[in-house]
């Protein structure tokens, strides 16, 4: 499985809310669509949303552990740092979920297929970022959104390092130029 079962729907409203720019910006939000998306936010949905992020964090932790066992000692420092950071995020997510009377999952998300532990870690980080982006705009609490935003930036920094180690562009063309800019122009 590629870890990309569906496309993430990011609306302008979700992007504004996810970045924290929504605080004190009702006029900006008015231009971002209907308030119906805000009605989707419910404390009752938080445990499921946070569990989807938690499952990905658990999968990243497993991929970092496998990576750590497979590489030379100099590369292990980065993997150990990532694993320690994920332990903190996992603990925080479990706390958030129990605050909302939910049961934290102990099952990691399905591991993405890859040819090597470095590639597996990079692809698992991509899946984690995708799941976090999917959940962040629907979380009812600003503190939960801020925490998930931090996980996204931590995963993105680790992903950039992994892409570099794999000899890939640190920032994919699709991120910089959009899907059309990432395609080769033959003519």
Z-matrix of the N, CA and C atoms (Angstrom, degrees):
N
C 1 1.453
C 2 1.516 1 108.68
N 3 1.292 2 117.71 1 141.09
C 4 1.460 3 121.91 2 -175.04
C 5 1.510 4 113.04 3 -82.70
N 6 1.334 5 119.21 4 -12.14
C 7 1.453 6 120.72 5 -177.84
C 8 1.526 7 111.76 6 83.90
N 9 1.320 8 117.87 7 0.48
C 10 1.452 9 122.05 8 179.90
C 11 1.525 10 108.55 9 -122.68
N 12 1.324 11 115.68 10 73.24
C 13 1.447 12 120.17 11 -175.53
C 14 1.522 13 112.12 12 -73.63
N 15 1.325 14 117.24 13 -26.82
C 16 1.455 15 120.34 14 -179.11
C 17 1.518 16 109.47 15 -151.34
N 18 1.298 17 115.68 16 160.47
C 19 1.457 18 120.61 17 179.64
C 20 1.525 19 109.54 18 -80.76
N 21 1.293 20 116.72 19 141.38
C 22 1.445 21 122.46 20 177.76
C 23 1.519 22 109.15 21 -79.93
N 24 1.329 23 116.26 22 128.96
C 25 1.458 24 120.89 23 179.44
C 26 1.520 25 108.05 24 -95.71
N 27 1.311 26 116.38 25 106.50
C 28 1.451 27 121.60 26 179.19
C 29 1.531 28 107.89 27 -109.13
N 30 1.320 29 115.75 28 112.55
C 31 1.450 30 120.11 29 176.71
C 32 1.519 31 108.82 30 -92.56
N 33 1.316 32 115.53 31 166.06
C 34 1.468 33 118.47 32 177.20
C 35 1.520 34 110.14 33 -59.95
N 36 1.328 35 116.72 34 -40.69
C 37 1.465 36 119.97 35 -179.88
C 38 1.526 37 110.09 36 -61.57
N 39 1.322 38 117.65 37 -46.06
C 40 1.462 39 121.34 38 -178.73
C 41 1.530 40 110.49 39 -62.38
N 42 1.340 41 116.99 40 -39.89
C 43 1.457 42 120.39 41 179.45
C 44 1.526 43 110.83 42 -66.14
N 45 1.329 44 117.14 43 -42.81
C 46 1.465 45 120.30 44 178.49
C 47 1.516 46 110.49 45 -63.04
N 48 1.330 47 116.76 46 -45.08
C 49 1.452 48 121.00 47 -179.91
C 50 1.522 49 110.54 48 -65.09
N 51 1.327 50 117.63 49 -43.38
C 52 1.459 51 121.75 50 -177.22
C 53 1.517 52 111.90 51 -63.23
N 54 1.314 53 117.38 52 -33.79
C 55 1.455 54 119.68 53 -178.19
C 56 1.510 55 112.96 54 -85.07
N 57 1.333 56 116.20 55 -4.98
C 58 1.448 57 119.00 56 179.03
C 59 1.507 58 112.90 57 84.12
N 60 1.321 59 117.77 58 0.22
C 61 1.456 60 121.21 59 -179.13
C 62 1.520 61 111.58 60 -72.60
N 63 1.328 62 117.65 61 -9.90
C 64 1.456 63 120.74 62 -176.53
C 65 1.518 64 112.81 63 -72.84
N 66 1.317 65 118.69 64 -20.19
C 67 1.446 66 121.23 65 -178.27
C 68 1.521 67 108.86 66 -64.43
N 69 1.319 68 115.52 67 118.43
C 70 1.451 69 120.75 68 178.62
C 71 1.512 70 113.97 69 72.71
N 72 1.316 71 118.45 70 19.91
C 73 1.456 72 120.38 71 -177.45
C 74 1.527 73 111.49 72 -125.93
N 75 1.350 74 118.56 73 54.37
C 76 1.454 75 119.14 74 -177.62
C 77 1.516 76 113.23 75 -63.16
N 78 1.339 77 118.45 76 -30.77
C 79 1.460 78 120.00 77 178.96
C 80 1.522 79 110.98 78 -68.35
N 81 1.321 80 116.57 79 -38.76
C 82 1.468 81 119.51 80 177.63
C 83 1.519 82 110.32 81 -65.00
N 84 1.321 83 116.80 82 -38.92
C 85 1.451 84 119.87 83 179.24
C 86 1.516 85 112.00 84 -69.38
N 87 1.322 86 117.56 85 -32.10
C 88 1.461 87 120.25 86 179.06
C 89 1.523 88 110.90 87 -61.11
N 90 1.318 89 116.96 88 -30.13
C 91 1.464 90 121.15 89 179.59
C 92 1.519 91 111.94 90 -82.56
N 93 1.306 92 117.61 91 -4.44
C 94 1.460 93 121.33 92 -173.52
C 95 1.518 94 113.80 93 -101.09
N 96 1.295 95 118.33 94 19.25
C 97 1.455 96 119.31 95 177.87
C 98 1.505 97 111.33 96 113.96
N 99 1.318 98 115.74 97 -165.12
C 100 1.454 99 121.07 98 -174.74
C 101 1.515 100 111.16 99 -87.85
N 102 1.325 101 116.26 100 158.23
C 103 1.461 102 120.01 101 177.10
C 104 1.521 103 113.28 102 -71.78
N 105 1.346 104 117.59 103 -1.48
C 106 1.464 105 120.50 104 -179.70
C 107 1.522 106 111.78 105 -56.71
N 108 1.333 107 117.16 106 -34.33
C 109 1.464 108 119.79 107 179.94
C 110 1.518 109 110.64 108 -63.63
N 111 1.338 110 117.30 109 -34.36
C 112 1.457 111 120.00 110 179.06
C 113 1.517 112 110.79 111 -68.05
N 114 1.344 113 117.33 112 -30.72
C 115 1.449 114 120.61 113 178.27
C 116 1.524 115 110.95 114 -67.11
N 117 1.338 116 118.36 115 -22.94
C 118 1.456 117 122.01 116 178.20
C 119 1.521 118 111.20 117 -69.23
N 120 1.315 119 117.04 118 -22.08
C 121 1.459 120 120.60 119 179.99
C 122 1.511 121 109.47 120 -73.50
N 123 1.285 122 114.58 121 126.28
C 124 1.451 123 120.40 122 179.57
C 125 1.523 124 107.88 123 -151.46
N 126 1.318 125 115.27 124 140.05
C 127 1.456 126 118.87 125 176.54
C 128 1.526 127 110.90 126 -59.14
N 129 1.317 128 116.45 127 -29.13
C 130 1.463 129 120.48 128 179.83
C 131 1.527 130 111.72 129 -66.04
N 132 1.329 131 117.79 130 -27.03
C 133 1.472 132 121.45 131 179.38
C 134 1.527 133 112.58 132 -83.63
N 135 1.326 134 117.02 133 -18.73
C 136 1.465 135 120.45 134 -175.24
C 137 1.520 136 114.30 135 -55.41
N 138 1.354 137 120.35 136 -46.06
C 139 1.473 138 117.96 137 -179.34
C 140 1.530 139 113.51 138 -57.44
N 141 1.328 140 117.36 139 -42.68
C 142 1.474 141 119.70 140 179.56
C 143 1.526 142 110.94 141 -66.03
N 144 1.321 143 116.75 142 -43.53
C 145 1.466 144 120.25 143 179.47
C 146 1.525 145 110.80 144 -63.07
N 147 1.324 146 115.83 145 -45.67
C 148 1.467 147 119.89 146 -179.39
C 149 1.527 148 111.27 147 -67.79
N 150 1.335 149 117.48 148 -34.14
C 151 1.468 150 119.99 149 176.87
C 152 1.521 151 111.42 150 -65.72
N 153 1.343 152 117.84 151 -32.43
C 154 1.466 153 118.93 152 177.29
C 155 1.528 154 110.21 153 -67.03
N 156 1.326 155 116.71 154 -36.50
C 157 1.469 156 120.76 155 176.52
C 158 1.525 157 109.50 156 -71.11
N 159 1.326 158 116.81 157 -42.85
C 160 1.463 159 121.84 158 179.68
C 161 1.527 160 111.26 159 -59.17
N 162 1.319 161 117.60 160 -44.97
C 163 1.472 162 120.56 161 -179.98
C 164 1.521 163 110.68 162 -58.76
N 165 1.329 164 117.37 163 -39.74
C 166 1.462 165 120.76 164 178.37
C 167 1.530 166 111.08 165 -68.87
N 168 1.331 167 116.78 166 -38.83
C 169 1.462 168 119.32 167 178.15
C 170 1.524 169 111.02 168 -64.16
N 171 1.334 170 116.36 169 -38.69
C 172 1.464 171 119.95 170 175.71
C 173 1.526 172 110.98 171 -62.94
N 174 1.325 173 116.84 172 -39.90
C 175 1.467 174 120.93 173 178.81
C 176 1.530 175 110.89 174 -66.77
N 177 1.322 176 117.36 175 -38.84
C 178 1.472 177 120.69 176 176.84
C 179 1.522 178 109.47 177 -63.84
N 180 1.327 179 116.56 178 -42.65
C 181 1.467 180 120.02 179 179.13
C 182 1.531 181 110.47 180 -59.96
N 183 1.336 182 117.78 181 -42.82
C 184 1.471 183 121.00 182 177.75
C 185 1.528 184 111.23 183 -64.31
N 186 1.335 185 116.59 184 -42.88
C 187 1.471 186 120.18 185 179.94
C 188 1.523 187 110.59 186 -65.34
N 189 1.330 188 117.43 187 -38.27
C 190 1.470 189 120.74 188 178.03
C 191 1.527 190 110.32 189 -65.87
N 192 1.321 191 116.62 190 -37.70
C 193 1.464 192 120.37 191 178.18
C 194 1.530 193 110.64 192 -65.51
N 195 1.332 194 117.27 193 -44.15
C 196 1.471 195 120.82 194 178.05
C 197 1.520 196 110.56 195 -64.28
N 198 1.319 197 116.63 196 -40.07
C 199 1.461 198 121.65 197 177.32
C 200 1.523 199 110.01 198 -61.74
N 201 1.321 200 116.44 199 -44.90
C 202 1.461 201 122.51 200 -178.09
C 203 1.524 202 111.64 201 -60.14
N 204 1.321 203 117.09 202 -34.61
C 205 1.462 204 121.41 203 -179.14
C 206 1.519 205 112.63 204 -77.70
N 207 1.342 206 116.83 205 -14.53
C 208 1.452 207 119.14 206 -171.46
C 209 1.525 208 115.18 207 -108.04
N 210 1.295 209 118.66 208 -4.82
C 211 1.462 210 120.47 209 -171.73
C 212 1.519 211 112.09 210 -115.65
N 213 1.320 212 113.78 211 168.22
C 214 1.455 213 119.80 212 178.69
C 215 1.536 214 109.72 213 -68.58
N 216 1.319 215 117.87 214 159.29
C 217 1.468 216 122.59 215 -173.89
C 218 1.533 217 114.75 216 -55.34
N 219 1.330 218 119.08 217 -34.89
C 220 1.464 219 119.20 218 -177.88
C 221 1.528 220 111.62 219 -66.52
N 222 1.322 221 118.38 220 -32.29
C 223 1.462 222 121.24 221 179.56
C 224 1.525 223 111.79 222 -80.38
N 225 1.312 224 117.10 223 -17.34
C 226 1.461 225 120.75 224 -178.84
C 227 1.520 226 112.50 225 -67.17
N 228 1.303 227 118.01 226 -26.97
C 229 1.467 228 121.07 227 -179.84
C 230 1.526 229 109.90 228 -58.73
N 231 1.317 230 117.15 229 -47.14
C 232 1.466 231 121.05 230 -179.91
C 233 1.522 232 111.14 231 -64.16
N 234 1.329 233 116.95 232 -41.28
C 235 1.456 234 120.63 233 -179.37
C 236 1.522 235 110.90 234 -66.93
N 237 1.325 236 117.72 235 -40.07
C 238 1.463 237 121.05 236 178.18
C 239 1.523 238 110.73 237 -65.65
N 240 1.324 239 117.18 238 -39.54
C 241 1.451 240 121.12 239 178.17
C 242 1.531 241 110.72 240 -64.04
N 243 1.327 242 116.51 241 -44.21
C 244 1.464 243 120.77 242 178.61
C 245 1.526 244 110.14 243 -63.35
N 246 1.321 245 117.72 244 -43.98
C 247 1.464 246 121.10 245 -179.78
C 248 1.530 247 110.45 246 -61.93
N 249 1.333 248 117.81 247 -40.68
C 250 1.467 249 121.07 248 178.44
C 251 1.524 250 110.95 249 -65.21
N 252 1.324 251 116.63 250 -40.97
C 253 1.461 252 121.18 251 178.59
C 254 1.519 253 110.01 252 -64.56
N 255 1.332 254 117.38 253 -41.07
C 256 1.469 255 120.64 254 179.57
C 257 1.517 256 110.64 255 -66.66
N 258 1.341 257 118.62 256 -35.71
C 259 1.469 258 120.78 257 177.02
C 260 1.522 259 109.98 258 -59.48
N 261 1.329 260 116.87 259 -41.39
C 262 1.459 261 121.07 260 178.39
C 263 1.525 262 111.06 261 -65.22
N 264 1.331 263 117.61 262 -44.27
C 265 1.463 264 120.29 263 -179.26
C 266 1.532 265 110.46 264 -67.10
N 267 1.315 266 116.98 265 -37.99
C 268 1.461 267 120.91 266 178.53
C 269 1.522 268 110.10 267 -62.02
N 270 1.320 269 116.85 268 -45.60
C 271 1.464 270 121.65 269 178.67
C 272 1.530 271 110.53 270 -61.39
N 273 1.313 272 116.91 271 -43.75
C 274 1.457 273 120.82 272 -179.92
C 275 1.536 274 111.03 273 -65.03
N 276 1.334 275 116.84 274 -43.67
C 277 1.465 276 120.31 275 178.36
C 278 1.530 277 111.39 276 -61.95
N 279 1.325 278 117.20 277 -42.19
C 280 1.458 279 120.23 278 177.73
C 281 1.529 280 110.84 279 -60.13
N 282 1.317 281 116.26 280 -39.87
C 283 1.461 282 120.92 281 177.76
C 284 1.529 283 111.46 282 -64.50
N 285 1.325 284 116.64 283 -44.67
C 286 1.468 285 120.92 284 178.46
C 287 1.532 286 110.82 285 -59.83
N 288 1.315 287 116.05 286 -43.67
C 289 1.465 288 120.67 287 -177.26
C 290 1.521 289 110.57 288 -64.80
N 291 1.328 290 117.42 289 -43.01
C 292 1.466 291 119.51 290 179.26
C 293 1.530 292 111.11 291 -69.66
N 294 1.338 293 118.36 292 -28.83
C 295 1.471 294 121.32 293 174.21
C 296 1.521 295 110.90 294 -59.19
N 297 1.314 296 116.88 295 -32.68
C 298 1.469 297 122.76 296 -178.73
C 299 1.535 298 110.81 297 -97.33
N 300 1.335 299 115.97 298 20.20
C 301 1.462 300 122.36 299 178.21
C 302 1.520 301 113.13 300 60.11
N 303 1.322 302 116.39 301 29.99
C 304 1.455 303 121.19 302 176.35
C 305 1.518 304 110.57 303 -99.52
N 306 1.303 305 115.06 304 169.75
C 307 1.465 306 122.33 305 177.57
C 308 1.521 307 108.11 306 -108.68
N 309 1.342 308 117.71 307 114.00
C 310 1.472 309 119.69 308 179.93
C 311 1.526 310 111.41 309 -63.98
N 312 1.312 311 115.57 310 138.48
C 313 1.451 312 120.32 311 176.86
C 314 1.529 313 109.75 312 -73.21
N 315 1.303 314 115.53 313 150.66
C 316 1.458 315 119.34 314 172.25
C 317 1.523 316 110.06 315 -116.06
N 318 1.326 317 115.39 316 6.51
C 319 1.459 318 122.07 317 179.95
C 320 1.528 319 110.13 318 -98.68
N 321 1.307 320 117.54 319 122.40
C 322 1.472 321 118.78 320 175.57
C 323 1.522 322 110.81 321 -69.93
N 324 1.304 323 115.28 322 157.83
C 325 1.465 324 120.58 323 174.22
C 326 1.520 325 108.35 324 -61.79
N 327 1.306 326 115.54 325 160.54
C 328 1.459 327 120.32 326 178.54
C 329 1.533 328 109.37 327 -59.90
N 330 1.309 329 115.47 328 131.88
C 331 1.460 330 120.56 329 179.65
C 332 1.525 331 109.85 330 -68.22
N 333 1.320 332 115.28 331 139.40
C 334 1.458 333 119.69 332 176.96
C 335 1.524 334 108.65 333 -77.54
N 336 1.328 335 115.66 334 151.04
C 337 1.456 336 119.64 335 178.63
C 338 1.524 337 109.22 336 -79.81
N 339 1.328 338 114.67 337 140.42
C 340 1.455 339 120.34 338 178.81
C 341 1.518 340 108.63 339 -156.62
N 342 1.328 341 114.86 340 162.20
C 343 1.459 342 120.18 341 -177.90
C 344 1.520 343 113.45 342 -86.97
N 345 1.329 344 117.52 343 -18.17
C 346 1.461 345 120.29 344 -177.89
C 347 1.527 346 109.16 345 -149.28
N 348 1.333 347 117.23 346 160.05
C 349 1.462 348 119.50 347 177.47
C 350 1.542 349 113.66 348 -58.18
N 351 1.346 350 120.33 349 -39.95
C 352 1.472 351 118.01 350 176.64
C 353 1.531 352 112.19 351 -62.47
N 354 1.331 353 116.66 352 -42.18
C 355 1.461 354 119.21 353 178.47
C 356 1.528 355 110.30 354 -66.59
N 357 1.326 356 117.88 355 -38.97
C 358 1.465 357 121.32 356 178.74
C 359 1.523 358 110.57 357 -60.96
N 360 1.322 359 116.76 358 -42.98
C 361 1.465 360 119.71 359 179.26
C 362 1.524 361 110.43 360 -65.37
N 363 1.313 362 117.73 361 -42.76
C 364 1.469 363 120.64 362 179.21
C 365 1.521 364 110.48 363 -62.01
N 366 1.318 365 117.74 364 -45.04
C 367 1.469 366 120.52 365 -178.67
C 368 1.523 367 111.42 366 -69.72
N 369 1.339 368 116.76 367 -33.78
C 370 1.470 369 119.44 368 178.00
C 371 1.526 370 110.12 369 -69.00
N 372 1.323 371 117.09 370 -36.58
C 373 1.467 372 120.13 371 175.20
C 374 1.530 373 110.59 372 -62.91
N 375 1.329 374 117.39 373 -40.54
C 376 1.468 375 120.68 374 176.99
C 377 1.522 376 110.50 375 -60.62
N 378 1.332 377 117.16 376 -43.87
C 379 1.468 378 121.31 377 179.56
C 380 1.531 379 110.78 378 -64.83
N 381 1.322 380 116.55 379 -37.43
C 382 1.462 381 120.84 380 178.78
C 383 1.527 382 110.99 381 -65.36
N 384 1.321 383 116.18 382 -43.84
C 385 1.469 384 120.29 383 178.33
C 386 1.524 385 109.77 384 -61.96
N 387 1.328 386 116.75 385 -44.28
C 388 1.466 387 120.80 386 -179.71
C 389 1.524 388 111.22 387 -60.35
N 390 1.328 389 117.76 388 -46.95
C 391 1.467 390 121.22 389 -179.32
C 392 1.524 391 111.11 390 -65.01
N 393 1.316 392 116.84 391 -38.10
C 394 1.464 393 120.45 392 179.50
C 395 1.520 394 111.15 393 -67.19
N 396 1.336 395 116.79 394 -40.76
C 397 1.463 396 120.48 395 176.76
C 398 1.519 397 111.04 396 -64.52
N 399 1.311 398 116.79 397 -36.42
C 400 1.462 399 121.81 398 179.11
C 401 1.529 400 110.18 399 -63.62
N 402 1.319 401 118.17 400 -38.58
C 403 1.460 402 122.40 401 -173.94
C 404 1.523 403 114.06 402 -87.88
N 405 1.308 404 118.14 403 -31.64
C 406 1.463 405 121.45 404 -165.47
C 407 1.533 406 114.32 405 -58.21
N 408 1.291 407 118.37 406 -43.03
C 409 1.456 408 120.76 407 -176.41
C 410 1.514 409 114.18 408 -70.70
N 411 1.317 410 117.87 409 -19.13
C 412 1.454 411 121.48 410 -178.23
C 413 1.525 412 113.39 411 -95.94
N 414 1.324 413 118.14 412 -5.28
C 415 1.461 414 120.96 413 178.78
C 416 1.526 415 109.82 414 -69.91
N 417 1.321 416 116.61 415 139.83
C 418 1.459 417 120.60 416 -174.92
C 419 1.522 418 113.35 417 -81.01
N 420 1.297 419 118.44 418 -22.11
C 421 1.462 420 122.58 419 -174.07
C 422 1.530 421 111.79 420 -105.71
N 423 1.328 422 114.95 421 132.03
C 424 1.466 423 119.67 422 177.45
C 425 1.530 424 110.66 423 -62.56
N 426 1.318 425 118.02 424 -35.45
C 427 1.469 426 119.42 425 179.84
C 428 1.528 427 110.65 426 -67.53
N 429 1.328 428 117.95 427 -34.34
C 430 1.455 429 120.75 428 176.28
C 431 1.526 430 110.00 429 -67.46
N 432 1.332 431 116.37 430 -43.81
C 433 1.466 432 120.30 431 179.13
C 434 1.525 433 110.57 432 -62.25
N 435 1.328 434 117.77 433 -40.56
C 436 1.464 435 120.53 434 178.97
C 437 1.528 436 111.04 435 -64.07
N 438 1.313 437 116.88 436 -41.28
C 439 1.468 438 120.12 437 179.06
C 440 1.532 439 110.56 438 -64.42
N 441 1.321 440 117.26 439 -45.77
C 442 1.467 441 120.62 440 -179.98
C 443 1.530 442 109.81 441 -65.05
N 444 1.314 443 117.10 442 -36.49
C 445 1.473 444 120.52 443 175.55
C 446 1.528 445 110.34 444 -59.99
N 447 1.328 446 117.11 445 -41.65
C 448 1.468 447 120.86 446 177.39
C 449 1.531 448 110.97 447 -62.97
N 450 1.343 449 117.06 448 -40.15
C 451 1.470 450 119.84 449 178.12
C 452 1.523 451 110.10 450 -62.48
N 453 1.326 452 116.57 451 -39.85
C 454 1.466 453 120.30 452 179.54
C 455 1.523 454 110.16 453 -62.14
N 456 1.326 455 117.30 454 -45.63
C 457 1.473 456 119.33 455 -178.69
C 458 1.520 457 111.10 456 -67.83
N 459 1.323 458 117.89 457 -36.79
C 460 1.469 459 120.39 458 176.61
C 461 1.526 460 110.76 459 -64.63
N 462 1.331 461 115.97 460 -44.20
C 463 1.465 462 119.87 461 178.49
C 464 1.525 463 110.91 462 -64.84
N 465 1.335 464 116.78 463 -38.39
C 466 1.469 465 120.08 464 179.97
C 467 1.529 466 110.88 465 -65.43
N 468 1.324 467 117.55 466 -39.83
C 469 1.471 468 120.44 467 177.88
C 470 1.528 469 110.29 468 -64.67
N 471 1.328 470 116.61 469 -43.78
C 472 1.469 471 120.05 470 177.94
C 473 1.523 472 110.65 471 -65.25
N 474 1.322 473 117.07 472 -38.39
C 475 1.460 474 121.23 473 178.40
C 476 1.523 475 111.26 474 -63.29
N 477 1.319 476 117.33 475 -41.85
C 478 1.468 477 120.08 476 178.22
C 479 1.523 478 110.28 477 -59.93
N 480 1.326 479 116.88 478 -42.61
C 481 1.465 480 120.59 479 178.43
C 482 1.528 481 111.00 480 -64.49
N 483 1.335 482 116.80 481 -40.92
C 484 1.462 483 120.25 482 179.86
C 485 1.524 484 111.51 483 -68.02
N 486 1.329 485 117.28 484 -41.74
C 487 1.465 486 120.11 485 178.59
C 488 1.523 487 109.87 486 -61.67
N 489 1.312 488 116.77 487 -38.96
C 490 1.461 489 120.96 488 177.76
C 491 1.530 490 110.16 489 -63.69
N 492 1.332 491 116.31 490 -44.11
C 493 1.466 492 120.69 491 179.78
C 494 1.528 493 111.39 492 -63.72
N 495 1.336 494 116.71 493 -29.87
C 496 1.464 495 121.18 494 179.20
C 497 1.523 496 112.46 495 -84.46
N 498 1.331 497 116.90 496 -1.59
C 499 1.456 498 120.69 497 -179.28
C 500 1.518 499 113.09 498 78.82
N 501 1.329 500 116.88 499 17.47
C 502 1.463 501 121.64 500 178.63
C 503 1.525 502 108.85 501 -96.23
N 504 1.328 503 115.31 502 164.78
C 505 1.454 504 119.35 503 174.21
C 506 1.521 505 108.09 504 -61.89
N 507 1.318 506 116.91 505 135.10
C 508 1.459 507 120.52 506 -178.29
C 509 1.529 508 110.39 507 -61.36
N 510 1.327 509 116.33 508 -41.59
C 511 1.457 510 121.42 509 175.64
C 512 1.523 511 106.73 510 -113.89
N 513 1.332 512 118.34 511 115.41
C 514 1.463 513 120.36 512 -178.31
C 515 1.523 514 111.76 513 -60.11
N 516 1.336 515 116.44 514 146.85
C 517 1.458 516 121.34 515 178.74
C 518 1.521 517 111.91 516 -54.78
N 519 1.325 518 117.55 517 -37.93
C 520 1.459 519 120.17 518 -178.15
C 521 1.522 520 111.15 519 -61.05
N 522 1.322 521 117.72 520 -30.88
C 523 1.462 522 121.08 521 178.22
C 524 1.524 523 110.39 522 -72.17
N 525 1.313 524 116.96 523 -40.18
C 526 1.451 525 121.51 524 -176.83
C 527 1.522 526 111.83 525 -79.03
N 528 1.319 527 116.48 526 -45.56
C 529 1.459 528 121.03 527 -171.87
C 530 1.525 529 114.60 528 -109.07
N 531 1.293 530 118.71 529 -6.91
C 532 1.455 531 121.08 530 -173.95
C 533 1.515 532 109.48 531 85.53
N 534 1.322 533 117.38 532 169.16
C 535 1.461 534 120.80 533 -176.48
C 536 1.532 535 113.23 534 -56.39
N 537 1.314 536 119.03 535 -37.85
C 538 1.465 537 120.80 536 -178.51
C 539 1.526 538 111.06 537 -67.86
N 540 1.326 539 117.90 538 -34.78
C 541 1.464 540 121.10 539 -178.61
C 542 1.499 541 113.91 540 -74.55
N 543 1.330 542 117.07 541 -16.78
C 544 1.466 543 119.57 542 -178.07
C 545 1.521 544 111.90 543 -86.63
N 546 1.321 545 117.79 544 -8.93
C 547 1.458 546 120.61 545 179.91
C 548 1.516 547 109.53 546 -87.27
N 549 1.299 548 115.54 547 142.80
C 550 1.467 549 120.91 548 177.82
C 551 1.520 550 110.12 549 -67.84
N 552 1.305 551 117.65 550 139.14
C 553 1.463 552 122.40 551 176.90
C 554 1.515 553 107.65 552 -99.79
N 555 1.327 554 115.46 553 110.41
C 556 1.461 555 120.31 554 -177.45
C 557 1.529 556 112.98 555 -82.60
N 558 1.261 557 117.02 556 -12.96
C 559 1.449 558 114.20 557 -172.55
C 560 1.416 559 114.93 558 -129.09
